[in-house]
Amino acid sequence: MVIIFYAKTFDKILNYTIFLESISMASSAATIFILRKRTAHLDKKTIYTVPLYPILPIIFIAAYTFVAFSIYADDQNAALNGLYIFIGFLAVYFVSKWFKKK
């Protein structure tokens, strides 16, 4: 809701939203590499496998990264503010995870 009041125009709202979505989708797709490394000791028949494993996620991440760079080239202010918002929420996640450990 903050973005709606801050952006004022539909193009700005769309740039913020798509930039944040592209960053978060690329990040969540990159976690497949972390999960694969953590579950490497498991039997291949008992875990879910992705067809064309290393190629398909890399293409997905590259496509969303291209979208993020495209928005950055079009509207640097929206992209940087979106990046700050993403980093802020990432910090909130790690701080809450740290408090749960304590």
Backbone torsions as a table, in degrees:
resi	resn	phi	psi	omega
1	MET	NA	-30.0	178.3
2	VAL	-63.3	-39.0	179.7
3	ILE	-62.1	-39.0	-179.0
4	ILE	-62.7	-42.9	-179.3
5	PHE	-78.4	-27.6	-178.1
6	TYR	-81.4	-36.3	-170.8
7	ALA	-79.2	-37.1	176.5
8	LYS	72.2	-37.9	179.2
9	THR	-113.1	156.9	-178.3
10	PHE	-65.1	-37.7	179.3
11	ASP	-62.0	-41.6	178.6
12	LYS	-65.7	-43.3	178.2
13	ILE	-60.7	-42.8	179.5
14	LEU	-65.4	-40.6	178.2
15	ASN	-63.6	-45.3	177.1
16	TYR	-59.5	-48.8	-175.2
17	THR	-64.6	-47.3	-178.0
18	ILE	-69.4	-36.8	178.1
19	PHE	-63.9	-47.6	179.1
20	LEU	-62.4	-40.0	179.4
21	GLU	-67.0	-40.0	-179.0
22	SER	-67.3	-39.4	177.1
23	ILE	-65.0	-45.6	-177.2
24	SER	-70.1	-36.3	178.4
25	MET	-68.5	-39.9	177.4
26	ALA	-66.0	-38.5	178.4
27	SER	-65.9	-44.6	-179.3
28	SER	-69.7	-31.2	176.1
29	ALA	-71.5	-30.5	178.7
30	ALA	-69.4	-21.8	179.3
31	THR	-67.2	-16.6	177.8
32	ILE	-62.9	-31.9	178.0
33	PHE	-69.7	-37.5	177.4
34	ILE	-67.2	-44.7	179.9
35	LEU	-64.8	-38.2	177.3
36	ARG	-63.4	-39.4	179.4
37	LYS	-67.8	-39.3	-179.8
38	ARG	-71.0	-28.4	-178.3
39	THR	-105.5	20.7	-178.7
40	ALA	-64.8	-26.0	-178.4
41	HIS	-78.7	-13.2	-178.8
42	LEU	-78.0	160.7	177.4
43	ASP	-69.6	136.2	-177.2
44	LYS	-65.4	-21.7	-179.1
45	LYS	-80.7	-20.8	-175.7
46	THR	-96.2	-9.7	179.7
47	ILE	-109.9	158.2	179.2
48	TYR	-74.3	133.7	179.1
49	THR	-114.9	149.9	178.5
50	VAL	-103.3	130.5	177.7
51	PRO	-64.3	143.6	-177.5
52	LEU	53.0	50.1	-167.2
53	TYR	-44.7	-62.2	-173.1
54	PRO	-76.3	-25.3	-174.6
55	ILE	-77.5	-48.5	-175.7
56	LEU	-62.0	-48.5	177.2
57	PRO	-63.9	-34.1	179.0
58	ILE	-66.6	-40.7	176.5
59	ILE	-63.4	-42.3	178.5
60	PHE	-60.6	-47.3	-179.5
61	ILE	-65.3	-40.5	179.6
62	ALA	-64.6	-39.0	179.7
63	ALA	-64.7	-45.6	179.1
64	TYR	-69.9	-31.7	175.4
65	THR	-67.2	-38.5	176.2
66	PHE	-61.5	-41.5	178.1
67	VAL	-62.8	-42.8	179.9
68	ALA	-63.3	-44.1	178.3
69	PHE	-66.7	-33.7	177.6
70	SER	-64.8	-42.2	177.4
71	ILE	-68.0	-37.4	176.9
72	TYR	-62.1	-40.8	178.8
73	ALA	-67.6	-32.9	-178.6
74	ASP	-79.0	-45.4	-175.7
75	ASP	-143.7	90.6	-175.8
76	GLN	-63.9	-36.5	-178.9
77	ASN	-63.3	-45.5	179.7
78	ALA	-65.2	-40.2	-179.4
79	ALA	-66.8	-44.0	179.5
80	LEU	-66.2	-41.7	176.4
81	ASN	-64.1	-39.2	176.0
82	GLY	-63.7	-38.7	177.6
83	LEU	-65.9	-39.8	177.1
84	TYR	-63.7	-40.1	177.2
85	ILE	-63.0	-44.4	179.4
86	PHE	-62.0	-45.0	179.1
87	ILE	-64.5	-37.0	177.4
88	GLY	-62.8	-45.3	178.5
89	PHE	-69.0	-31.9	175.6
90	LEU	-65.4	-40.6	176.9
91	ALA	-64.1	-41.4	177.3
92	VAL	-61.0	-40.4	178.6
93	TYR	-61.5	-49.0	-177.3
94	PHE	-69.7	-33.9	176.7
95	VAL	-67.0	-43.0	178.5
96	SER	-66.4	-35.0	176.1
97	LYS	-66.1	-38.2	179.2
98	TRP	-66.5	-40.2	177.9
99	PHE	-67.5	-32.6	178.1
100	LYS	-68.3	-31.8	177.5
101	LYS	-67.1	-36.6	-179.9
102	LYS	-71.3	NA	NA
